[in-house]
């Protein structure tokens, strides 16, 4: 089970129940979500989205800061 949030802190859900539900989704569907924004595809951790939310305009800066994989579709 993943114990750290991509922001660098330990997972910081509001309750153990919410953490277990999210971990179940990560286990079932994978750790990352592919998000298309502009001309790129970003591989964003599910835990980050659940804990911090996400605005498309933030993706380039967040991907650079956290080292998330980006793809230029052809």
C-alpha positions as CSV (number, residue, x, y, z in Angstrom):
1,X,0.0,0.0,0.0
2,X,1.3,3.4,-0.9
3,X,2.1,5.5,2.2
4,X,3.2,8.8,0.7
5,X,1.3,11.5,-1.1
6,X,2.9,12.7,-4.3
7,X,3.3,16.1,-2.6
8,X,5.9,14.5,-0.3
9,X,3.8,14.2,2.9
10,X,2.5,10.9,4.2
11,X,-1.0,10.2,2.9
12,X,-3.2,12.8,4.7
13,X,-6.8,11.7,4.1
14,X,-9.5,13.0,6.5
15,X,-10.2,9.5,7.7
16,X,-8.8,5.9,7.5
17,X,-12.0,4.9,5.7
18,X,-11.5,7.4,2.9
19,X,-7.8,6.3,2.6
20,X,-8.8,2.7,2.3
21,X,-11.5,3.4,-0.4
22,X,-8.9,5.4,-2.4
23,X,-6.3,2.7,-2.0
24,X,-8.8,0.2,-3.3
25,X,-9.3,2.4,-6.4
26,X,-5.5,2.7,-6.9
27,X,-5.2,-1.1,-6.5
28,X,-8.0,-1.7,-9.0
29,X,-7.3,1.0,-11.6
30,X,-3.7,1.8,-11.2
31,X,-1.8,4.5,-9.4
32,X,-2.0,7.2,-12.1
33,X,-4.8,8.8,-14.3
34,X,-4.0,9.9,-17.8
35,X,-5.3,13.4,-18.2
36,X,-5.4,15.2,-21.6
37,X,-4.9,18.9,-21.4
38,X,-4.0,21.1,-24.3
39,X,-1.6,19.3,-26.6
40,X,-0.2,17.0,-23.8
41,X,-1.2,14.0,-21.8
42,X,-0.2,14.0,-18.1
43,X,0.1,10.9,-15.9
44,X,-1.3,12.2,-12.6
45,X,-1.3,10.2,-9.3
46,X,-4.8,9.3,-8.1
47,X,-3.8,10.1,-4.5
48,X,-2.7,13.6,-5.5
49,X,-6.1,14.3,-7.2
50,X,-8.1,12.9,-4.2
51,X,-6.1,14.9,-1.7
52,X,-5.4,18.2,-3.5
53,X,-7.8,18.4,-6.4
54,X,-6.6,19.5,-9.8
55,X,-7.1,22.4,-12.2
56,X,-5.9,21.8,-15.8
57,X,-4.0,25.1,-15.9
58,X,-1.8,23.8,-13.0
59,X,-0.8,20.6,-14.8
60,X,2.4,21.8,-16.5
61,X,3.8,23.3,-13.3
62,X,2.8,20.4,-11.2
63,X,4.2,17.8,-13.6
64,X,7.5,19.7,-13.6
65,X,7.6,20.1,-9.8
66,X,6.7,16.4,-9.0
67,X,8.3,14.8,-12.1
68,X,5.0,13.4,-13.5
69,X,5.3,11.7,-16.8
70,X,4.0,13.8,-19.8
71,X,3.3,12.5,-23.3
72,X,3.1,14.5,-26.5
73,X,0.5,12.7,-28.6
74,X,1.3,12.2,-32.2
